[in-house]
Structures are given as C-alpha cells and as structure tokens.
Amino acid sequence: MLKALTNVRKEARSWTDSFGNLVSSPSSSSMFGEPPKDAEKASPASGGLSDASYDSDDDQGCCARHFGTDALLGSWCLAVASALYALYGLDLVVDSWDSDDVTWVTFAWGNAVSGLLFTVGACYFVNISYPEEMERCAREALTVDVSTLTFMERTFTFNDMLLATWSFELGCVPYVVIALAYLCDSDEAWLGGVML
C-alpha cells in the first residue's frame, strides 16, 4: 500500500489543468507541482493563457464552466435523471396511498427511497466533477494520515466521493426489499426471482 501511494505521489507531481495544459513538470518541488519559478508566464498576445485566466470564471461561459468536461456533463445528466426518477417514485407513492396491495405499496415506496438516494449521490457526483474539487479530493486523499481517521470517516464520510458512492449503494437496498415482497406474493413470485 505504501509503495503504491509513493508511486501515485510521484505521478501527481505533473498534472494538467481543466484545459488540458501541463501545469508543472516532474522537476517541481511540491507534491502536486507548481509551475517552476523561472518559467515565463504565457501572455495573451502570444496565444497562451495567463495565470488570471486559470482562476477566472468570467473568461468561461456558463456552459463551459458547468458542462465543459465529460465528468461534468455526465454527472449533470445523472443528477437530472435521478431527480426525474425520484419524482416518478413520489408519483407511485401518491398512487398507492390508499392501496391494500402490500406488493404495490412496497414497490412504490422502494422506488421513491431509491430515487431520493440516487439524487443525493448524483448531487455529490456533480460537486466532485468540477476540476478544482477533483484536485481537492485527490490532495486530501494523498495527504491525510489514514490511521488518524475513525472507522466511520475512513469507510463512509471521508470525502464527497465516498458519500456519493454510499448513497448509490444504499439506493440499491430497496430493490432487494421489493424483490422479497414479490417473492412472498404467490402470483408474481417469478418477478421477485428475476429482480434478485
């Protein structure tokens, strides 16, 4: 584990910004690499990007800022789809409110809970898909002393990626409950078997 972490730290010395430009070289002294102090700044007149344009959101349009990478576009699509699924689950709950069919009520509530948890996880994925958040998560993961973390932090809540992943994992649990409800129903037991 320590050897792998050392290799990752060596590779992390050279990284690119959100535009794909090399920000530092392996000869940099810091762990994540800063541009060498003697490197000349690229001027806007020469076609390069100035340091001000790296940090400025004004230079980027709204679409480029929020949908400019594949991770951002994918996570936003996932968030919208998860929110629509949560609304569908809510509609099922409203439709099954006065129903006496336990299987139907379990199906409705299970989908609503799954949709809600998927939406929470997708929102965390949107947050960590921004380049500066990815960098922050990577820096935290590489610099923290794991032995100082509690079991809960180390396993579930250390960073947004863990929270997003566990939200999706917990969002799958209602499907098992729905499948068991269908298995107990003699008319549609085959559907519960297929769902498992």
Disulfide bonds with the S-S distance in Angstrom:
none
